[in-house]
Amino acid sequence: MELNEIITRMHSKKLYFCNDKRLVKEQLERLEMLYDFNRTRPSEQKKRQAMLKEMFAEIGKDCYIEPPFHANWAGKHVHFGNNVYANFNLTMVDDTHIYVGDHVLFAPNVVITTATHPIHPPLRSRQGQYNAEIHIGRNVWLGAGAVVLPGITIGENSVIGAGSIVTKDIPSNVVAVGNPCKIMREISKKDMEYYYKNLEIDIT
């Protein structure tokens, strides 16, 4: 199969073999960049920003990723808006595109995975794979250890609770938690007045 056809299949939910030598070669080159990023010093912020611009498909203003960062393609298929913050150990299985809106927060150990494999055992043994895009809307907060599975869309302003596994789309303006992740409630007027239990928001 021609390389261009394989790449097309990667981004259209089609089956392909991820151990193709041409893909592996490029992937290794990308992972060398990721290795270097993860070994930057905390004081090397400008260097980190320059590296992220080279690594990512798109990255907006004032984005911050706390190393270590993990990504199959070192961010080649990741699109960040502005003011995205990622805490330690963000994992992005970016075999196809991941779109992240402005002001998204990733807590530690969040996993965003676009890649999956067929149930068919012989295909899996040959490293058959297919991928589905993920879309995360602006102002979303993903709690520690949350996992977002292939093909998911999360609407703007929503909060995904710590440890949740998101197996279905989540609409805007809700708090969703659990395994599988389910809507617990809508974001309400009370959330605009209290930030924790009976503690009132006292800053603007």
N, C-alpha and C positions, 0 to 999 in steps of 0.2 A: 504494500500500500504506500502511495506517495505521502511524503511528510505533510504537505499542505492538506491532504484529505484527513490525515490523523488529527491535525490541529483543528480542522473544522468539526470533526466528530467530538473532540474534547469540549467544545463550546456549544453543542447542540443536543446534549443528553443521549448521544449515540455511544454504543459500545466501542471500545478500542482497547489495545493492549498497552498498559502504561510502562512496560519494560522494553519498549522499542528503544534500540540503542541510540537513535538520534535524539529522542526525548531525554533519555538518561544523560547524555552528554551535555545538553543545554542546562538541564536541571542541576547538574554538578557545578557548572559555572555559576549559576545563580546562588547556589548554596555556599559557595566560597564568599560571595558578597555578604550573605547573611552571617556567616562565621565572623567576618571582620566587624560587622556592625555590633554583634553581641560582645565583642571584646574591646569596644571603645571605653574610655574612662568617663566617669560621671561629669568631669569638667569639660569634656569634648562635645558640647552641645551643638556647636555650629557644624562640626564634622558629622555628627549623627544626622542632622537635618539634610545636609548635602547628600549623604548616603541614601536616606529614605527617598529623596527625589529621584535618585537613580534606580532604586530598587522597585518602587511602586509604579503601577499604571498611572495613578493620579494621587496626589496628596496635597491638601489645602494648607492654609495658613495656620500656624500655631498648633500643630499636631505634635503629640509627645507619645513615644512608645518606650516604656521602661524595659531594658533588656533583663533577662533573655526573651527574645521574640522568636517564634517558630513559624515557618511557612514553607510548604513544599516547593514553591517557586519564588521564595524570598520576596513576595509581594508583587510579582509581575502582573497578576490579575486582580490586584486589590485597588479599590478606588475609595479614598478617604475624602470627606468634605473638610470643612474648617473646624478647628478646635476639638479635634478628637483626642481623647486621652485613653491610653491603654496601660494598665498596671502589669506587674510581672507575669511572665509565662503566657502571654496571649499566643494561642495557636490558631493559625489560619491555613487550612488545607485548601490552597488557592489553585486547584487544578483547572477551575474556571473562575468566572468573575464573581467578586464579592463587592457589593456597593454599600458604603457606610455614609450616612448623612452627617450634617454639622452637629457638633456638641454631643456626640455619642461618648458614653463612658463604658469602658471595659474594666471590670474588677479583676483581681488576680485569677489566673488559671481558666480563663474563658476559652472555649474551643468553638471555632466556626469552621465547619467542614462541608465543602461542596462535593467531595468525591465519595463514591460508594461502589459496591460490587454486586454482580448478579448472584442470586441464590444458587444458580446452576453450578454444581461443583466442578465439572471439567473446565468451564470458562474461568472460574475463580482460580483454579490451579495454574492457569496460563496467564494470570494477572489481568484478566478482563476487568474493565472499569467503565463507569460512566459518571458524568458530573452534572450538577444542577446549580444554577446561580442562586446566590443569597442576597437579599435586599434588607438593609436595616435602616429605618427612617431616622430623621433628625431627632435629637433630644432623647434617644433611647438610652437606658441604663441597664447593663447586663451584670447581674450579681456574680459573686465569686463562684467559680466552678460551673457556670452555666454552659450548656452545650447546645449549639444550633445545628440542626441536621440539614442535608442538602435540599435545595429548592424552597427554603422558607423565606417568607416576607414578614418583617415585624414593623408595625405601623409607628408613626412618630409619637413621641412623648411617653411611650410605654416603658414599664419597668419589668424586667425578668428576674425573678427571685433567685437567690443563691442556690446552686445545685440543681437547677431546673434543666430538663431535657426538652428542647422545643422540637416537637415532631409535626406540628401543624402551624399554619399562619396565625399570627397574633395581630389583632386590629390595633388602631391608634388609641391612645388615652386610657390604657388599662394597666392594672397590676396583674401579672400572671406568674404562677409558681407551680412547682411540682414535677413529678415524673410519671406520666407525660405532663408537660406544662399545660395548665388550664387557667382560664381567666378567673381570678379571685374576685375582682371588683373593678369598677371604673374609677379613674382619678376624679376626685370630687372637690367641692368647695372647701371642705375641711383640710384637704392637702395643701390648699393655698394659704391656710391660716396656721396650721400646726405641722412642724417638721418631724416630731416624734412624740407619740402618745399625747400628753397634755402640754407639751413644750411649744410655746407660741413662736412663730417666726418673728424675730425682732430686728432683722436687717433687711435692707432693700437693695 
